[in-house]
Amino acid sequence: MSEEYRAKVFKSGNSVALRLPKALGLKEGDEMMIVREDKPGFKVEPVAAPKRKIDLTGIAGSMPWLKPLTPEEREFDDPPRAWDHPDWGKDR
């Protein structure tokens, strides 16, 4: 079941702003998308934050010994594990 909140529209410079209740859990700086619906009303949704990318260009040059792996070097052995043994866990 959804909850209802009241919000006030107020003048902010040459625009109007909508003050939303703290109970909605929004933080200052959150970006919202507002869509005018066909019927009288609006839909307000948070904008998905873009995924962050890590830039390693400055680090790669500081380690000259670090070289890319060849396709053959990317193949790893699959060592045996204790739980692969047929008697593992039988004594419990």
Long-range contacts (C-beta under 8 A, 24 or more apart in sequence): none
